[in-house]
Amino acid sequence: MTPRAADRARYDRATAHLDAPVALVDLEAFDANADDLVRRAGGKPVRVASKSVRCRALLERVLARDGFAGVMSFTLAESLWLARAGFEDVLLAYPSADRAGFAELAGDAKLAGAVTVMVDDVAQLDLMEASRAGGAEEIRVCLELDTSLRLLGGRVRIGALRSPLREPAELAELARSVARRPGFRLVGLMAYEGHVAGVGDAVAGRPLRSRAIRLMQSAARKELAARRAAVVRAVRAVAPDLEFVNGGGTGSVQHTAAEDAVTEIAAGSGLFVPRLFDNYTSFSGRPAALFAQPVVRRPGVGVVTVLGGGYPASGAAGRDRLPVPYLPEGLRYDPQEGPGEVQTPLIGSPADDLRIGDKVWFRHAKAGELCERFDTLQLVEGDRVTAAVPTYRGEGRTFL
């Protein structure tokens, strides 16, 4: 029996009492992945990206482990909800225009002490100031640095379109704007190198493309390390008490951690290891989060149909954004239909061994987005479900 076949047998036994659709997290794999993130971080704390987990119970589990500290959230409403639930260090990774949320933040000492908001424009400070509604609490602020690699004199850009702030002088000027405003305190700096951390460099069947990605990422790491160090020096000259400099992502943990200027690493997808993280030379993890759909039809030889399954991930549309049939091994989509909204045909020789009601296990393309489809995660240890915990959706929270 192959390791994947053994996993399928375990998951089927563990969930035999549950009807599909069902989602699970293999806690042994989850914990092993957490240990690997800590190892690669080399002693620097790992801040957990909540968008890649979207389950409070699992956030609490990983934050209880040595080597992890703090949450990186994705909306202000989520940040406030987590802070009210007892999470004491929440960094909002994206700017917000949630006026009601800012009024709540500025009016509550506990929330203001726990939540740090992201800024890359003076206009965002203006919006926060206008939203206070009488709240006088000091708002903690983090600046975001653009990490993109610019080539050919800036005519070619590689990296996400995020912050407009790129050069040390630009970040120092915004730092001074924060320092001049009563009611705000600059506490952090963040830089997410998605073109390094979130792009696999070992694409199956594409050796030339893989080599090109590795060359790009090597150049990007060198350029960013030098620029990030200069930015940190410039910002610390304005705010010497800066509490943290956050960088990284699952795919670049060890590289970013090696920079002296960085004090903490961000990661989250590496806990679940979705399919987009299969193609890396820098690390390998264990798939920890899966979902199952039930076989409901047998249209012919070598074909079964499962209920639903069309759960594409965000990003530029493409096959890499689709979930993949994982267990049993050897199933694939019908190229004319793909994964469907209400039914999904699957073809391949393993189909002939599947019966009506059997489970087919899938891996989602990205990490936390799976939890937008399920309200409960079954936590599996060995071949038993030891707990069933709500996702954000299961707690009635859909923040985006």
C-alpha positions as CSV (number, residue, x, y, z in Angstrom):
1,M,0.0,0.0,0.0
2,T,1.4,3.4,-1.0
3,P,1.5,6.2,1.6
4,R,-1.3,8.0,-0.2
5,A,-3.4,4.8,-0.2
6,A,-2.8,4.4,3.5
7,D,-3.9,8.0,4.1
8,R,-7.1,7.3,2.1
9,A,-7.8,4.3,4.2
10,R,-7.3,6.3,7.4
11,Y,-9.5,9.2,6.3
12,D,-12.3,6.9,5.1
13,R,-12.2,5.0,8.4
14,A,-12.2,8.3,10.4
15,T,-15.1,9.8,8.5
16,A,-17.1,6.6,7.9
17,H,-19.9,8.0,10.2
18,L,-20.0,11.2,8.3
19,D,-21.7,11.9,4.9
20,A,-19.8,13.9,2.3
21,P,-19.3,16.7,1.5
22,V,-16.9,16.9,4.4
23,A,-13.6,18.6,5.1
24,L,-10.8,17.5,7.4
25,V,-7.5,18.5,8.8
26,D,-4.9,15.8,9.5
27,L,-3.4,17.1,12.8
28,E,-0.3,15.0,12.5
29,A,0.5,16.6,9.1
30,F,-0.6,20.1,10.4
31,D,1.7,19.9,13.4
32,A,4.6,18.5,11.3
33,N,4.2,21.4,8.9
34,A,4.2,23.9,11.8
35,D,7.4,22.4,13.0
36,D,9.0,22.8,9.6
37,L,8.0,26.5,9.4
38,V,9.6,27.1,12.8
39,R,12.8,25.2,11.7
40,R,13.1,27.3,8.5
41,A,12.5,30.5,10.4
42,G,15.7,29.9,12.3
43,G,14.7,31.3,15.7
44,K,12.6,34.3,14.4
45,P,8.9,34.2,15.4
46,V,6.4,33.1,12.8
47,R,3.2,35.3,12.5
48,V,0.3,33.2,11.3
49,A,-1.6,34.5,8.3
50,S,-5.2,33.9,9.3
51,K,-6.5,34.0,5.7
52,S,-4.7,30.8,5.1
53,V,-6.4,29.1,8.1
54,R,-9.8,30.7,8.8
55,C,-10.5,28.6,11.8
56,R,-10.1,30.0,15.4
57,A,-9.4,26.6,16.9
58,L,-6.5,26.0,14.6
59,L,-5.1,29.5,15.0
60,E,-5.2,28.9,18.8
61,R,-3.5,25.5,18.3
62,V,-0.6,26.8,16.3
63,L,-0.1,29.9,18.4
64,A,0.3,27.7,21.5
65,R,3.4,26.1,19.9
66,D,6.9,27.5,20.4
67,G,8.1,29.6,17.6
68,F,4.8,31.2,16.7
69,A,3.6,34.7,17.8
70,G,0.8,36.9,16.6
71,V,-1.8,36.8,13.8
72,M,-1.7,38.5,10.4
73,S,-5.4,39.2,9.5
74,F,-7.0,40.2,6.3
75,T,-9.9,42.6,7.2
76,L,-10.4,45.1,10.0
77,A,-13.7,43.4,11.0
78,E,-11.8,40.1,11.4
79,S,-9.1,41.9,13.3
80,L,-11.5,43.3,15.8
81,W,-13.4,40.0,16.1
82,L,-10.1,38.2,16.9
83,A,-9.1,40.8,19.4
84,R,-12.4,40.6,21.2
85,A,-11.9,36.8,21.3
86,G,-8.6,37.2,23.1
87,F,-6.0,37.3,20.4
88,E,-3.5,39.9,21.7
89,D,-1.4,40.7,18.7
90,V,-3.2,41.1,15.4
91,L,-1.6,42.8,12.4
92,L,-4.0,43.8,9.6
93,A,-2.1,43.0,6.4
94,Y,-4.2,45.2,4.1
95,P,-5.4,48.8,4.2
96,S,-9.1,49.2,5.1
97,A,-11.9,51.7,4.4
98,D,-14.1,50.3,7.2
99,R,-15.2,53.6,8.9
100,A,-17.3,51.9,11.5
101,G,-14.5,49.5,12.3
102,F,-12.1,52.4,12.8
103,A,-14.5,54.1,15.1
104,E,-14.7,50.9,17.2
105,L,-11.0,50.6,17.2
106,A,-10.4,54.2,18.3
107,G,-13.0,53.9,21.1
108,D,-11.8,50.7,22.8
109,A,-8.5,50.5,24.7
110,K,-8.4,46.7,24.5
111,L,-8.9,46.6,20.7
112,A,-6.5,49.5,20.1
113,G,-3.8,47.8,22.1
114,A,-4.2,44.5,20.2
115,V,-4.7,45.6,16.6
116,T,-2.2,47.2,14.2
117,V,-3.4,48.6,10.9
118,M,-1.7,48.8,7.5
119,V,-0.9,52.2,5.9
120,D,0.8,53.1,2.6
121,D,-0.9,56.5,1.9
122,V,-1.6,59.7,3.9
123,A,-5.2,59.5,2.6
124,Q,-5.6,56.3,4.7
125,L,-4.6,58.2,7.8
126,D,-7.1,61.0,6.9
127,L,-9.9,58.4,6.6
128,M,-9.0,56.9,10.0
129,E,-8.9,60.3,11.6
130,A,-12.3,61.2,10.1
131,S,-13.8,57.9,11.3
132,R,-12.9,58.2,15.0
133,A,-16.4,59.4,16.0
134,G,-14.9,60.8,19.3
135,G,-12.7,57.8,20.0
136,A,-9.4,59.0,21.4
137,E,-7.4,55.7,21.6
138,E,-4.0,55.7,19.9
139,I,-4.1,53.7,16.7
140,R,-1.1,51.4,16.0
141,V,0.2,51.7,12.4
142,C,2.4,49.6,10.2
143,L,3.9,50.7,6.9
144,E,4.0,48.5,3.8
145,L,7.0,48.3,1.4
146,D,6.6,47.4,-2.3
147,T,8.7,44.4,-2.8
148,S,8.4,44.0,-6.6
149,L,11.5,43.5,-8.8
150,R,11.9,46.2,-11.4
151,L,14.0,45.5,-14.5
152,L,15.0,47.4,-17.6
153,G,14.8,50.7,-15.9
154,G,11.4,50.0,-14.4
155,R,9.8,49.0,-17.6
156,V,9.4,45.4,-16.4
157,R,7.7,44.8,-13.0
158,I,7.6,41.3,-11.3
159,G,5.5,41.1,-8.2
160,A,2.1,42.0,-6.8
161,L,0.6,45.5,-7.2
162,R,0.5,46.4,-3.5
163,S,2.1,49.4,-1.8
164,P,3.2,52.5,-3.8
165,L,6.0,52.9,-1.3
166,R,9.3,51.6,-2.7
167,E,12.3,53.8,-1.7
168,P,13.7,54.5,1.7
169,A,12.9,58.2,1.4
170,E,9.3,57.5,0.6
171,L,8.7,55.3,3.6
172,A,10.6,57.7,5.9
173,E,8.4,60.6,4.7
174,L,5.2,58.6,5.5
175,A,6.7,57.6,8.9
176,R,7.2,61.3,9.6
177,S,3.5,61.9,8.7
178,V,2.5,59.3,11.2
179,A,4.8,60.7,13.9
180,R,3.4,64.3,13.4
181,R,-0.2,63.1,13.9
182,P,-1.5,62.9,17.5
183,G,-3.4,59.6,18.1
184,F,-1.2,57.5,15.8
185,R,1.9,55.5,16.6
186,L,4.2,53.8,14.1
187,V,5.1,50.3,15.4
188,G,5.9,48.2,12.4
189,L,7.0,47.7,8.8
190,M,5.8,44.9,6.5
191,A,7.0,43.6,3.1
192,Y,5.5,40.6,1.4
193,E,7.5,39.2,-1.4
194,G,4.8,37.2,-3.1
195,H,6.8,36.6,-6.3
196,V,9.3,34.7,-4.2
197,A,7.1,33.3,-1.4
198,G,4.1,32.4,-3.5
199,V,5.4,31.2,-6.8
200,G,6.7,27.6,-7.1
201,D,10.1,27.2,-8.8
202,A,9.8,23.5,-9.8
203,V,6.9,23.4,-12.2
204,A,6.2,19.8,-13.3
205,G,7.1,19.2,-16.9
206,R,8.4,22.8,-17.4
207,P,12.2,22.7,-16.8
208,L,13.0,25.9,-18.6
209,R,10.2,27.9,-16.9
210,S,11.3,26.5,-13.6
211,R,14.9,27.6,-14.2
212,A,13.7,31.1,-15.2
213,I,11.7,31.4,-12.0
214,R,14.6,30.4,-9.9
215,L,16.9,32.9,-11.6
216,M,14.2,35.6,-11.1
217,Q,13.7,34.7,-7.5
218,S,17.4,34.7,-6.8
219,A,17.8,38.2,-8.2
220,A,14.6,39.4,-6.4
221,R,15.9,38.2,-3.0
222,K,19.2,40.0,-3.4
223,E,17.6,43.2,-4.6
224,L,15.0,43.2,-1.9
225,A,17.4,42.3,1.0
226,A,19.5,45.3,0.2
227,R,16.6,47.7,-0.3
228,R,14.7,46.4,2.8
229,A,17.7,46.9,5.0
230,A,18.0,50.5,3.7
231,V,14.3,51.1,4.3
232,V,14.4,49.8,7.8
233,R,17.4,52.1,8.6
234,A,15.5,55.1,7.2
235,V,12.3,54.3,9.1
236,R,14.1,53.6,12.4
237,A,15.7,57.0,12.1
238,V,12.2,58.4,12.4
239,A,10.7,55.8,14.7
240,P,13.6,54.2,16.7
241,D,11.1,52.2,18.8
242,L,9.8,50.2,15.9
243,E,8.5,47.0,17.3
244,F,8.7,44.6,14.3
245,V,9.8,44.2,10.7
246,N,7.6,41.5,9.0
247,G,8.5,39.7,5.9
248,G,8.3,36.4,4.0
249,G,5.7,33.9,3.2
250,T,5.5,30.1,3.2
251,G,7.8,29.7,0.1
252,S,10.5,32.0,1.3
253,V,10.7,31.6,5.1
254,Q,14.4,30.6,5.4
255,H,15.6,33.2,2.9
256,T,13.7,36.1,4.5
257,A,14.7,34.9,8.0
258,A,18.3,35.2,7.0
259,E,18.0,39.0,6.6
260,D,19.2,40.9,9.7
261,A,16.7,43.6,9.1
262,V,13.7,41.3,9.4
263,T,12.5,40.5,13.0
264,E,9.5,38.1,12.2
265,I,8.2,35.9,9.4
266,A,4.7,35.7,8.1
267,A,3.3,32.3,7.0
268,G,0.1,30.4,6.9
269,S,-0.4,28.3,3.8
270,G,2.4,26.1,4.9
271,L,0.2,24.7,7.7
272,F,-2.3,23.2,5.2
273,V,0.0,22.8,2.2
274,P,-2.5,23.2,-0.6
275,R,-1.7,22.1,-4.2
276,L,-0.1,25.5,-5.2
277,F,2.7,24.7,-2.8
278,D,3.7,21.4,-4.4
279,N,6.2,22.9,-6.8
280,Y,9.0,24.3,-4.6
281,T,12.7,23.3,-4.3
282,S,13.1,25.2,-1.0
283,F,10.7,23.0,1.1
284,S,8.2,20.2,1.0
285,G,5.2,19.8,3.3
286,R,2.5,17.3,4.0
287,P,-1.0,17.9,2.7
288,A,-3.0,18.5,5.8
289,A,-6.4,19.9,4.6
290,L,-8.7,18.0,2.3
291,F,-12.3,17.8,1.4
292,A,-14.4,14.8,0.2
293,Q,-17.3,14.7,-2.3
294,P,-19.6,11.6,-2.5
295,V,-19.9,9.4,-5.6
296,V,-23.5,9.8,-6.8
297,R,-23.4,8.4,-10.3
298,R,-21.5,5.8,-12.4
299,P,-22.1,7.0,-16.0
300,G,-20.0,4.3,-17.6
301,V,-16.7,2.3,-17.5
302,G,-13.9,4.3,-16.0
303,V,-16.2,7.2,-15.0
304,V,-17.8,8.3,-11.7
305,T,-19.6,11.5,-10.9
306,V,-19.3,13.2,-7.5
307,L,-21.6,15.8,-6.1
308,G,-20.4,19.4,-6.6
309,G,-16.7,20.1,-6.2
310,G,-16.3,23.3,-8.4
311,Y,-14.4,25.3,-5.8
312,P,-11.9,27.4,-7.7
313,A,-9.4,29.5,-5.8
314,S,-8.8,33.2,-6.3
315,G,-6.1,34.6,-8.6
316,A,-5.7,34.7,-12.4
317,A,-8.1,32.1,-13.8
318,G,-6.3,28.9,-14.9
319,R,-6.1,25.2,-14.2
320,D,-3.7,25.8,-11.3
321,R,-6.6,27.4,-9.5
322,L,-8.7,24.3,-9.5
323,P,-8.9,21.7,-6.7
324,V,-7.4,18.3,-7.7
325,P,-8.7,14.8,-7.2
326,Y,-6.2,13.3,-4.7
327,L,-7.5,10.1,-3.3
328,P,-7.9,7.5,-4.7
329,E,-4.8,8.2,-6.9
330,G,-5.3,8.2,-10.6
331,L,-8.6,10.1,-11.1
332,R,-8.7,13.2,-13.3
333,Y,-11.3,15.7,-14.6
334,D,-13.2,15.2,-17.8
335,P,-11.6,17.9,-19.9
336,Q,-14.9,19.0,-21.4
337,E,-16.5,19.6,-18.0
338,G,-13.9,20.1,-15.3
339,P,-15.1,20.5,-11.7
340,G,-18.7,21.5,-11.7
341,E,-21.0,23.6,-9.6
342,V,-23.4,20.7,-8.7
343,Q,-21.6,17.7,-10.2
344,T,-18.1,16.7,-11.3
345,P,-17.4,13.7,-13.6
346,L,-14.1,12.0,-12.8
347,I,-12.3,9.6,-15.2
348,G,-9.6,7.0,-14.7
349,S,-9.3,3.3,-13.9
350,P,-9.8,3.8,-10.1
351,A,-13.4,4.9,-10.9
352,D,-14.4,1.3,-11.5
353,D,-13.6,0.4,-7.9
354,L,-15.8,3.2,-6.5
355,R,-19.3,2.6,-5.3
356,I,-22.2,4.9,-4.9
357,G,-21.7,6.8,-1.6
358,D,-17.9,6.4,-1.5
359,K,-15.8,9.4,-0.9
360,V,-13.3,11.0,-3.3
361,W,-10.8,13.3,-1.5
362,F,-9.6,16.5,-3.1
363,R,-7.0,19.1,-2.3
364,H,-7.9,22.8,-2.7
365,A,-5.6,25.0,-4.8
366,K,-5.1,27.5,-2.0
367,A,-5.2,27.2,1.8
368,G,-7.9,29.1,3.8
369,E,-10.4,29.5,0.9
370,L,-11.5,25.9,1.5
371,C,-13.0,27.1,4.7
372,E,-15.4,29.4,2.8
373,R,-17.1,26.3,1.5
374,F,-17.4,24.3,4.8
375,D,-18.7,25.4,8.2
376,T,-16.9,22.6,10.1
377,L,-13.5,21.0,9.9
378,Q,-13.1,17.4,11.2
379,L,-9.8,17.1,13.1
380,V,-8.3,13.7,12.4
381,E,-5.6,11.9,14.5
382,G,-4.6,8.6,13.1
383,D,-7.8,7.0,11.9
384,R,-10.2,8.8,14.3
385,V,-12.0,12.2,14.3
386,T,-11.0,13.7,17.6
387,A,-12.9,17.0,17.3
388,A,-15.1,18.9,15.0
389,V,-14.4,22.7,15.0
390,P,-16.1,25.6,13.2
391,T,-14.5,27.5,10.5
392,Y,-15.0,31.3,10.2
393,R,-18.1,30.5,8.1
394,G,-19.3,28.0,10.8
395,E,-19.2,30.9,13.3
396,G,-21.3,33.0,10.9
397,R,-18.3,35.1,9.8
398,T,-17.6,35.8,6.1
399,F,-15.3,38.8,6.1
400,L,-14.8,39.0,2.3
